[in-house]
Amino acid sequence: MNGPDPQKARETGPVLIELEAGDAPALTPAEAPPVPDPDLPGASLPGAPGGSSAMTRAVNMAARRPSRLGRWALSLALALVGFMASLAAWDFVNRLIERNPVLGMIALGLSLAFVLVLVAIALREWLGFVRLGRIDKLRLAGEAARAGGDLDAARAVVDRLARLYRDRAEAAWGRDRLAARRGEVFEPADLIDLAETELLAPLDHLARAEVERAARQVATVTAIVPLALADVATALTANLRMIRRIAEIYGGRAGLMGSWRLTRAVMSHLVATGAVAVGDDMIGSVAGGSVLSKISRRFGEGVVNGALTARVGVAAMDVCRPLPFAAAPRPSVSAMVGRALKGLFGR
Protein backbone atom coordinates (compact mmCIF):
# COMPACT_ATOMS: atom_id res chain seq x y z
CA MET A 1 0.00 0.00 0.00
CA ASN A 2 1.35 3.36 -0.95
CA GLY A 3 1.61 6.07 1.71
CA PRO A 4 -0.06 9.52 1.51
CA ASP A 5 1.17 11.75 -1.22
CA PRO A 6 3.10 14.65 0.39
CA GLN A 7 2.32 16.92 -2.52
CA LYS A 8 -1.44 16.28 -2.22
CA ALA A 9 -1.31 16.78 1.58
CA ARG A 10 0.30 20.16 1.07
CA GLU A 11 -2.45 21.14 -1.39
CA THR A 12 -5.39 20.11 0.81
CA GLY A 13 -3.97 20.93 4.27
CA PRO A 14 -3.98 24.27 6.11
CA VAL A 15 -1.94 27.09 4.66
CA LEU A 16 0.28 29.04 7.04
CA ILE A 17 1.25 32.58 6.10
CA GLU A 18 4.33 33.93 7.78
CA LEU A 19 4.04 37.49 9.12
CA GLU A 20 6.75 39.94 8.37
CA ALA A 21 8.53 41.65 11.24
CA GLY A 22 6.77 44.95 10.64
CA ASP A 23 3.25 43.56 10.25
CA ALA A 24 0.74 44.20 13.06
CA PRO A 25 -0.63 41.17 14.91
CA ALA A 26 -4.15 40.05 14.08
CA LEU A 27 -6.94 41.16 16.38
CA THR A 28 -8.88 38.63 18.39
CA PRO A 29 -12.69 38.60 18.14
CA ALA A 30 -12.86 40.33 21.55
CA GLU A 31 -10.53 43.11 20.40
CA ALA A 32 -11.95 43.64 16.93
CA PRO A 33 -14.14 46.76 16.42
CA PRO A 34 -17.88 46.17 16.07
CA VAL A 35 -19.32 45.86 12.59
CA PRO A 36 -21.62 48.82 11.85
CA ASP A 37 -25.28 47.94 11.44
CA PRO A 38 -26.86 50.26 8.84
CA ASP A 39 -30.35 49.16 9.86
CA LEU A 40 -29.92 50.39 13.44
CA PRO A 41 -31.30 53.93 13.85
CA GLY A 42 -28.47 56.33 14.57
CA ALA A 43 -25.78 53.76 13.71
CA SER A 44 -22.67 54.91 11.92
CA LEU A 45 -19.12 53.91 11.29
CA PRO A 46 -16.96 53.24 14.35
CA GLY A 47 -15.74 56.50 15.77
CA ALA A 48 -18.15 58.67 13.80
CA PRO A 49 -20.65 60.86 15.63
CA GLY A 50 -24.14 59.52 16.00
CA GLY A 51 -23.14 55.93 16.64
CA SER A 52 -23.71 56.12 20.39
CA SER A 53 -26.98 55.95 22.26
CA ALA A 54 -29.07 58.93 23.24
CA MET A 55 -27.92 58.72 26.85
CA THR A 56 -24.25 58.77 25.84
CA ARG A 57 -24.80 61.84 23.71
CA ALA A 58 -26.82 63.52 26.47
CA VAL A 59 -24.10 62.86 29.05
CA ASN A 60 -21.39 64.18 26.73
CA MET A 61 -23.44 67.31 26.05
CA ALA A 62 -23.99 68.00 29.76
CA ALA A 63 -20.39 67.25 30.73
CA ARG A 64 -18.81 69.36 28.01
CA ARG A 65 -16.96 72.22 29.67
CA PRO A 66 -17.24 75.53 27.82
CA SER A 67 -14.07 77.37 26.96
CA ARG A 68 -12.88 80.28 29.06
CA LEU A 69 -13.37 82.64 26.14
CA GLY A 70 -16.94 81.42 25.72
CA ARG A 71 -17.67 81.95 29.42
CA TRP A 72 -16.29 85.48 29.23
CA ALA A 73 -18.38 86.21 26.15
CA LEU A 74 -21.53 84.90 27.83
CA SER A 75 -20.87 86.88 31.02
CA LEU A 76 -20.25 90.12 29.12
CA ALA A 77 -23.35 89.57 26.98
CA LEU A 78 -25.51 89.06 30.05
CA ALA A 79 -24.03 92.12 31.74
CA LEU A 80 -24.60 94.25 28.63
CA VAL A 81 -28.18 93.06 28.20
CA GLY A 82 -28.89 93.66 31.90
CA PHE A 83 -27.40 97.16 31.75
CA MET A 84 -29.40 98.07 28.66
CA ALA A 85 -32.62 96.71 30.17
CA SER A 86 -32.05 98.62 33.41
CA LEU A 87 -31.33 101.86 31.55
CA ALA A 88 -34.41 101.43 29.36
CA ALA A 89 -36.59 100.76 32.42
CA TRP A 90 -35.16 103.83 34.19
CA ASP A 91 -35.87 106.10 31.21
CA PHE A 92 -39.35 104.63 30.84
CA VAL A 93 -40.23 105.24 34.50
CA ASN A 94 -38.83 108.81 34.45
CA ARG A 95 -40.77 109.77 31.30
CA LEU A 96 -43.93 108.20 32.70
CA ILE A 97 -43.56 110.16 35.96
CA GLU A 98 -43.22 113.38 33.96
CA ARG A 99 -46.33 112.59 31.92
CA ASN A 100 -48.48 111.06 34.68
CA PRO A 101 -47.13 110.91 38.25
CA VAL A 102 -49.64 108.26 39.35
CA LEU A 103 -48.83 105.85 36.54
CA GLY A 104 -45.14 106.62 37.02
CA MET A 105 -45.26 105.67 40.69
CA ILE A 106 -47.10 102.44 39.80
CA ALA A 107 -44.39 101.59 37.27
CA LEU A 108 -41.71 102.43 39.84
CA GLY A 109 -43.33 100.13 42.40
CA LEU A 110 -43.57 97.29 39.92
CA SER A 111 -39.92 97.77 38.99
CA LEU A 112 -38.86 97.68 42.64
CA ALA A 113 -40.93 94.53 43.21
CA PHE A 114 -39.24 92.90 40.23
CA VAL A 115 -35.82 93.81 41.60
CA LEU A 116 -36.74 92.34 45.00
CA VAL A 117 -37.83 89.10 43.31
CA LEU A 118 -34.50 88.91 41.49
CA VAL A 119 -32.66 89.45 44.77
CA ALA A 120 -34.71 86.66 46.39
CA ILE A 121 -33.87 84.32 43.49
CA ALA A 122 -30.18 85.17 43.82
CA LEU A 123 -30.36 84.52 47.57
CA ARG A 124 -32.02 81.16 46.98
CA GLU A 125 -29.32 80.20 44.50
CA TRP A 126 -26.63 81.18 47.00
CA LEU A 127 -28.29 79.14 49.75
CA GLY A 128 -28.43 76.18 47.35
CA PHE A 129 -24.69 76.40 46.80
CA VAL A 130 -24.19 76.61 50.56
CA ARG A 131 -26.24 73.44 51.12
CA LEU A 132 -24.33 71.57 48.44
CA GLY A 133 -21.06 72.69 49.99
CA ARG A 134 -22.24 71.49 53.41
CA ILE A 135 -22.91 68.03 52.01
CA ASP A 136 -19.47 67.92 50.38
CA LYS A 137 -17.73 68.98 53.60
CA LEU A 138 -19.65 66.39 55.61
CA ARG A 139 -18.65 63.63 53.19
CA LEU A 140 -14.99 64.66 53.35
CA ALA A 141 -15.12 64.81 57.16
CA GLY A 142 -16.65 61.33 57.33
CA GLU A 143 -13.98 59.88 55.05
CA ALA A 144 -11.22 61.55 57.08
CA ALA A 145 -12.64 60.32 60.40
CA ARG A 146 -12.93 56.77 59.07
CA ALA A 147 -9.43 56.76 57.61
CA GLY A 148 -7.81 58.41 60.64
CA GLY A 149 -9.59 56.35 63.29
CA ASP A 150 -10.53 59.48 65.26
CA LEU A 151 -13.49 58.76 67.55
CA ASP A 152 -14.10 62.43 68.40
CA ALA A 153 -14.14 63.34 64.72
CA ALA A 154 -16.52 60.47 64.01
CA ARG A 155 -18.87 61.65 66.75
CA ALA A 156 -18.77 65.17 65.32
CA VAL A 157 -19.68 63.80 61.89
CA VAL A 158 -22.58 61.84 63.37
CA ASP A 159 -23.81 64.95 65.20
CA ARG A 160 -23.70 67.00 62.00
CA LEU A 161 -25.54 64.25 60.13
CA ALA A 162 -28.24 64.07 62.81
CA ARG A 163 -28.68 67.87 62.70
CA LEU A 164 -28.94 67.73 58.90
CA TYR A 165 -31.93 65.37 59.14
CA ARG A 166 -33.48 66.58 62.37
CA ASP A 167 -36.61 67.80 60.55
CA ARG A 168 -37.00 64.85 58.19
CA ALA A 169 -39.91 62.57 59.01
CA GLU A 170 -38.34 59.68 57.05
CA ALA A 171 -35.33 59.66 59.39
CA ALA A 172 -37.24 60.03 62.70
CA TRP A 173 -37.11 56.34 63.60
CA GLY A 174 -33.45 56.14 62.60
CA ARG A 175 -32.59 59.18 64.72
CA ASP A 176 -34.12 57.54 67.78
CA ARG A 177 -32.26 54.27 67.18
CA LEU A 178 -29.01 56.14 66.59
CA ALA A 179 -29.41 58.14 69.80
CA ALA A 180 -30.09 54.95 71.75
CA ARG A 181 -27.17 52.93 70.37
CA ARG A 182 -24.37 55.43 69.67
CA GLY A 183 -23.13 55.28 73.27
CA GLU A 184 -22.37 51.57 72.85
CA VAL A 185 -20.01 52.06 69.87
CA PHE A 186 -16.38 53.10 70.43
CA GLU A 187 -14.88 52.40 67.02
CA PRO A 188 -14.97 55.38 64.60
CA ALA A 189 -15.73 53.25 61.55
CA ASP A 190 -18.49 51.34 63.36
CA LEU A 191 -20.06 54.59 64.59
CA ILE A 192 -20.13 56.07 61.09
CA ASP A 193 -21.53 52.80 59.74
CA LEU A 194 -24.27 52.90 62.37
CA ALA A 195 -25.21 56.45 61.39
CA GLU A 196 -25.22 55.47 57.73
CA THR A 197 -27.45 52.47 58.35
CA GLU A 198 -29.96 54.24 60.58
CA LEU A 199 -30.21 57.65 58.91
CA LEU A 200 -29.48 57.08 55.23
CA ALA A 201 -31.22 53.75 54.58
CA PRO A 202 -34.74 55.24 54.15
CA LEU A 203 -33.32 58.06 52.03
CA ASP A 204 -31.52 55.53 49.83
CA HIS A 205 -34.86 53.83 49.24
CA LEU A 206 -36.43 57.13 48.08
CA ALA A 207 -33.45 57.89 45.84
CA ARG A 208 -33.65 54.45 44.20
CA ALA A 209 -37.34 55.05 43.50
CA GLU A 210 -36.48 58.31 41.73
CA VAL A 211 -33.83 56.57 39.64
CA GLU A 212 -36.25 53.82 38.63
CA ARG A 213 -38.91 56.37 37.72
CA ALA A 214 -36.49 58.30 35.49
CA ALA A 215 -35.21 55.11 33.84
CA ARG A 216 -38.77 54.01 33.10
CA GLN A 217 -39.63 57.39 31.57
CA VAL A 218 -36.56 57.50 29.33
CA ALA A 219 -37.04 53.91 28.19
CA THR A 220 -40.73 54.47 27.40
CA VAL A 221 -40.18 57.63 25.36
CA THR A 222 -37.28 56.08 23.44
CA ALA A 223 -39.34 53.01 22.56
CA ILE A 224 -42.58 54.78 21.64
CA VAL A 225 -41.75 58.25 20.26
CA PRO A 226 -40.16 58.01 16.78
CA LEU A 227 -39.24 61.71 16.50
CA ALA A 228 -35.60 62.58 15.86
CA LEU A 229 -33.70 63.82 18.95
CA ALA A 230 -36.78 63.24 21.11
CA ASP A 231 -34.89 60.57 23.06
CA VAL A 232 -31.94 62.93 23.64
CA ALA A 233 -34.21 65.73 24.89
CA THR A 234 -36.11 63.33 27.14
CA ALA A 235 -32.88 61.88 28.51
CA LEU A 236 -31.53 65.34 29.36
CA THR A 237 -34.71 66.62 31.05
CA ALA A 238 -35.38 63.38 32.92
CA ASN A 239 -31.82 63.18 34.19
CA LEU A 240 -31.79 66.83 35.25
CA ARG A 241 -35.00 66.30 37.20
CA MET A 242 -33.73 63.04 38.68
CA ILE A 243 -30.43 64.54 39.88
CA ARG A 244 -32.22 67.51 41.43
CA ARG A 245 -34.68 65.24 43.24
CA ILE A 246 -31.86 63.02 44.53
CA ALA A 247 -30.06 66.10 45.87
CA GLU A 248 -33.25 67.20 47.63
CA ILE A 249 -33.72 63.75 49.16
CA TYR A 250 -30.24 63.84 50.71
CA GLY A 251 -30.66 67.41 51.96
CA GLY A 252 -28.84 69.30 49.23
CA ARG A 253 -31.74 71.34 47.85
CA ALA A 254 -30.41 73.60 45.12
CA GLY A 255 -31.71 76.25 42.79
CA LEU A 256 -31.39 76.34 39.03
CA MET A 257 -27.67 77.14 38.91
CA GLY A 258 -26.87 74.76 41.75
CA SER A 259 -28.75 71.94 40.02
CA TRP A 260 -26.86 72.55 36.79
CA ARG A 261 -23.54 72.58 38.68
CA LEU A 262 -24.48 69.31 40.35
CA THR A 263 -25.53 67.79 37.05
CA ARG A 264 -22.25 68.75 35.42
CA ALA A 265 -20.36 67.23 38.34
CA VAL A 266 -22.22 63.93 37.94
CA MET A 267 -21.83 63.85 34.16
CA SER A 268 -18.16 64.84 34.31
CA HIS A 269 -17.54 62.01 36.77
CA LEU A 270 -19.19 59.52 34.42
CA VAL A 271 -17.26 60.75 31.38
CA ALA A 272 -13.94 60.84 33.26
CA THR A 273 -14.33 57.27 34.49
CA GLY A 274 -15.71 55.98 31.20
CA ALA A 275 -18.71 54.46 32.98
CA VAL A 276 -21.25 55.55 30.37
CA ALA A 277 -19.23 54.28 27.42
CA VAL A 278 -18.54 50.95 29.11
CA GLY A 279 -22.16 50.61 30.18
CA ASP A 280 -23.33 51.46 26.67
CA ASP A 281 -21.17 48.73 25.15
CA MET A 282 -22.08 46.10 27.74
CA ILE A 283 -25.81 46.78 27.90
CA GLY A 284 -26.03 47.33 24.15
CA SER A 285 -24.45 43.98 23.42
CA VAL A 286 -26.94 42.24 25.69
CA ALA A 287 -30.03 44.15 24.58
CA GLY A 288 -29.02 44.08 20.92
CA GLY A 289 -28.86 40.31 20.85
CA SER A 290 -31.99 39.63 22.82
CA VAL A 291 -35.40 38.63 21.57
CA LEU A 292 -36.60 42.11 22.49
CA SER A 293 -34.35 43.81 19.93
CA LYS A 294 -35.38 41.30 17.25
CA ILE A 295 -39.00 42.29 17.79
CA SER A 296 -38.29 46.04 17.82
CA ARG A 297 -34.99 47.88 17.72
CA ARG A 298 -36.62 50.88 19.36
CA PHE A 299 -37.47 48.72 22.37
CA GLY A 300 -33.84 47.59 22.51
CA GLU A 301 -32.69 51.21 22.47
CA GLY A 302 -35.20 51.98 25.22
CA VAL A 303 -33.66 49.31 27.43
CA VAL A 304 -30.16 50.70 26.78
CA ASN A 305 -31.14 54.30 27.52
CA GLY A 306 -33.08 53.30 30.62
CA ALA A 307 -30.10 51.32 31.92
CA LEU A 308 -27.72 54.22 31.31
CA THR A 309 -30.15 56.56 33.09
CA ALA A 310 -29.99 54.22 36.07
CA ARG A 311 -26.19 54.37 35.91
CA VAL A 312 -26.36 58.18 35.99
CA GLY A 313 -28.72 57.94 38.97
CA VAL A 314 -26.29 55.74 40.91
CA ALA A 315 -23.52 58.26 40.21
CA ALA A 316 -25.82 61.05 41.43
CA MET A 317 -26.41 59.12 44.66
CA ASP A 318 -22.64 58.86 45.11
CA VAL A 319 -22.21 62.61 44.61
CA CYS A 320 -25.21 63.78 46.67
CA ARG A 321 -24.95 61.34 49.56
CA PRO A 322 -23.43 62.88 52.72
CA LEU A 323 -21.57 59.61 53.43
CA PRO A 324 -20.08 57.21 50.88
CA PHE A 325 -21.48 53.71 50.60
CA ALA A 326 -19.73 51.55 53.17
CA ALA A 327 -22.12 49.78 55.55
CA ALA A 328 -24.96 49.85 53.01
CA PRO A 329 -24.42 48.12 49.66
CA ARG A 330 -24.08 50.32 46.61
CA PRO A 331 -27.25 50.09 44.48
CA SER A 332 -27.04 47.66 41.58
CA VAL A 333 -27.80 49.15 38.19
CA SER A 334 -29.13 45.86 36.81
CA ALA A 335 -31.46 45.37 39.78
CA MET A 336 -32.88 48.89 39.48
CA VAL A 337 -33.34 48.51 35.72
CA GLY A 338 -35.13 45.21 36.29
CA ARG A 339 -37.55 46.82 38.75
CA ALA A 340 -38.03 49.92 36.59
CA LEU A 341 -38.77 48.05 33.37
CA LYS A 342 -40.64 45.12 34.89
CA GLY A 343 -43.81 44.67 32.89
CA LEU A 344 -42.98 47.57 30.56
CA PHE A 345 -41.42 45.51 27.77
CA GLY A 346 -42.59 42.09 28.89
CA ARG A 347 -40.60 39.38 30.64
Beta strands, then each sheet from edge to edge (+ up, - down):
end
